[in-house]
């Protein structure tokens, strides 16, 4: 069985910082919920295909400014392209020499994508409980990845064999929940766990359950993601 050295994390930044960005989004007249005529999958495709460089720049600049200033810095949403003003869910992953250095994200969309990316980038750099806080001197050695998620869809499964038959390796991300516990794997985890049974077993462990755990109250949600990546660079951006 391949070993997953560091499972991915999910979450959002601590409350005071998340609230400061959310309040900025509410006050900005351009910040608004996503266009109901567009699907989350459309947003994931449009945002990464047409504005992937901007997503990476937002994450990099957000990390750099926040580390220097000691707090999250809000973007100017009126300076961002329309898809990045729509509510979107993202994960930001930082790595160094091929090893995970931080990963935090939002399982579902609840704030403008540009805000979500900046908040999760800062949290990945400073709040991932598995790692020490990233220092400014580390930034040039980091690689940065931003994934935009589609809306999770509840799966109907009878048992684990049924789950294994339904998931698509390399494509599906999964959220497993039961008894107040939750584990999430992005599709990129398939790169480390190519066998579906290994993938599910490690996801159970991440949620705090044994590999053979199953329960009639267990829920599973499936999603996909589109990702963009590059070495860490920090262009200057318009911020509030």
C-alpha positions in Angstrom: 0.0 0.0 0.0 1.5 3.4 -0.9 2.1 5.7 2.0 0.4 9.1 2.0 2.9 11.2 3.8 0.7 14.2 4.5 -3.0 14.2 3.9 -4.6 17.4 2.7 -6.5 19.6 5.1 -9.7 21.5 4.8 -10.9 24.5 6.6 -11.0 28.3 6.6 -8.9 30.8 8.4 -9.6 31.7 12.1 -12.7 33.6 12.7 -11.5 37.2 13.1 -9.4 37.2 9.9 -12.1 35.4 7.8 -14.7 37.9 9.1 -12.5 40.8 8.1 -12.4 39.6 4.5 -16.0 38.6 4.4 -17.0 42.1 5.6 -15.0 43.6 2.8 -16.8 41.4 0.3 -20.2 42.5 1.8 -19.4 46.2 1.6 -17.9 46.1 -1.9 -20.8 46.8 -4.3 -19.2 44.5 -6.9 -19.0 41.5 -4.5 -22.1 39.4 -4.9 -23.3 35.8 -5.0 -22.4 33.8 -8.1 -24.6 34.0 -11.2 -27.3 31.4 -10.7 -27.4 30.7 -14.4 -23.8 29.3 -14.2 -22.9 26.0 -12.6 -20.1 25.6 -10.1 -18.4 23.4 -12.7 -18.5 26.2 -15.2 -16.9 28.5 -12.6 -14.1 26.0 -11.9 -13.4 25.7 -15.6 -13.7 29.4 -16.4 -11.7 30.6 -13.5 -8.8 28.3 -14.0 -8.8 28.3 -17.8 -9.2 32.1 -18.3 -7.9 33.5 -15.1 -5.5 30.9 -13.7 -2.6 33.3 -13.6 -4.7 35.8 -11.6 -5.7 33.1 -9.1 -2.0 32.2 -8.5 -1.1 35.9 -8.3 -3.8 36.6 -5.8 -2.6 33.7 -3.6 1.0 34.7 -3.8 0.5 38.4 -3.2 -2.0 37.6 -0.4 0.6 35.4 1.4 3.4 37.9 0.9 1.5 41.0 2.0 0.0 39.1 5.0 3.3 37.8 6.2 4.8 41.2 6.0 1.8 43.0 7.6 0.8 40.3 10.0 -2.9 40.2 8.9 -5.0 39.3 5.9 -5.2 41.9 3.2 -8.5 42.3 1.3 -8.4 42.4 -2.5 -10.2 45.1 -4.5 -12.9 43.1 -6.0 -13.8 45.8 -8.6 -10.3 45.2 -10.1 -10.9 41.4 -10.5 -12.6 39.7 -13.5 -16.2 38.7 -13.1 -15.6 35.0 -12.5 -13.4 35.8 -9.5 -16.2 37.9 -7.9 -18.6 34.9 -8.0 -18.8 32.7 -4.9 -16.4 29.9 -5.2 -14.6 27.2 -3.2 -10.8 26.8 -3.4 -7.9 24.9 -2.0 -4.4 26.4 -1.9 -1.5 24.0 -1.6 2.1 25.0 -0.9 5.0 22.6 -1.4 8.8 22.7 -1.1 11.1 20.4 -3.0 8.1 18.2 -3.8 7.0 17.9 -0.2 3.8 19.3 1.1 4.3 22.5 3.2 0.7 23.6 3.7 -2.8 23.1 2.4 -6.0 24.7 3.4 -9.3 25.1 1.6 -13.1 25.6 1.6 -15.2 22.5 0.9 -18.1 24.7 -0.4 -18.6 28.1 -1.9 -19.8 30.9 0.4 -17.7 34.0 -0.5 -16.2 35.6 -3.7 -13.6 33.3 -5.2 -10.9 36.0 -5.1 -11.5 36.4 -1.3 -11.5 32.7 -0.8 -8.2 32.1 -2.5 -6.5 34.9 -0.6 -7.8 33.7 2.8 -7.0 30.0 2.1 -3.5 30.9 0.8 -2.7 32.8 4.0 -4.1 30.0 6.1 -2.1 27.4 4.2 1.0 29.5 5.0 0.3 30.2 8.6 -2.5 28.0 10.0 -2.0 24.4 8.8 -1.7 22.6 12.2 0.7 20.0 10.7 3.4 22.5 9.9 5.2 25.5 11.3 4.3 28.9 10.1 6.0 29.8 6.8 8.6 32.6 7.0 9.2 35.2 4.3 12.6 33.7 3.6 11.0 30.4 2.5 8.8 32.0 -0.2 11.2 31.8 -3.1 11.6 28.1 -2.6 7.9 27.3 -2.6 5.6 26.0 -5.3 2.0 27.2 -5.3 -1.2 25.4 -6.5 -4.7 26.7 -6.5 -7.6 24.3 -7.0 -11.2 25.5 -7.7 -13.9 23.0 -6.6 -17.2 22.1 -8.1 -20.2 21.9 -5.9 -20.2 18.6 -3.8 -22.9 16.1 -4.8 -24.3 13.6 -2.3 -23.7 10.0 -3.3 -26.1 7.2 -2.8 -24.2 4.1 -1.9 -25.2 0.8 -0.3 -21.8 -0.3 1.0 -18.1 0.2 0.4 -18.1 -2.0 -2.6 -20.8 0.2 -4.1 -18.8 3.3 -3.3 -15.7 1.8 -5.0 -17.7 1.0 -8.1 -19.0 4.5 -8.4 -15.9 6.7 -7.8 -13.6 7.6 -10.7 -9.8 7.5 -9.8 -7.9 10.6 -10.8 -11.2 12.6 -11.2 -13.3 12.5 -8.1 -12.6 14.2 -4.8 -14.5 12.9 -1.8 -15.9 14.3 1.5 -16.7 11.6 4.1 -18.7 12.6 7.1 -20.2 10.7 10.1 -20.7 11.3 13.9 -19.4 14.9 13.7 -16.2 13.9 12.0 -15.2 14.7 8.4 -12.4 14.0 6.0 -11.8 15.5 2.6 -9.4 14.4 -0.2 -8.9 16.5 -3.3 -8.6 14.6 -6.7 -4.9 15.2 -6.6 -4.6 12.7 -3.8 -5.0 10.0 -6.4 -1.4 10.7 -7.4 -0.3 9.2 -4.1 -3.2 6.7 -3.6 -4.1 5.2 -7.0 -6.0 2.2 -5.7 -9.6 3.1 -4.9 -9.7 1.0 -1.7 -6.5 2.6 -0.5 -7.9 6.0 -1.3 -11.1 5.3 0.7 -9.2 3.7 3.6 -6.9 6.7 4.0 -9.9 9.0 3.8 -11.5 7.2 6.7 -8.3 7.4 8.7 -8.2 11.2 8.0 -11.8 11.5 9.4 -10.7 9.6 12.5 -12.2 6.2 11.6 -10.5 2.8 11.2 -10.0 1.6 7.6 -12.8 -1.0 7.8 -15.3 1.5 9.2 -18.8 1.6 7.7 -22.1 3.0 9.1 -25.6 3.5 7.9 -25.3 7.2 8.9 -22.1 7.8 6.9 -22.4 10.3 4.1 -20.2 10.8 1.1 -20.1 13.8 -1.2 -18.3 13.8 -4.6 -16.8 16.8 -6.4 -14.2 17.6 -9.0 -11.6 20.3 -9.2 -9.5 22.3 -11.7 -6.0 23.3 -10.7 -3.3 25.7 -11.7 0.2 25.7 -10.4 3.6 27.5 -10.6 6.7 28.3 -8.6 6.0 31.0 -6.0 6.3 34.6 -7.4 4.8 37.7 -5.9 3.7 40.3 -8.5 2.1 43.5 -7.2 -1.7 43.6 -7.2 -4.3 46.2 -6.4 -5.5 45.7 -2.8 -7.9 47.7 -0.6 
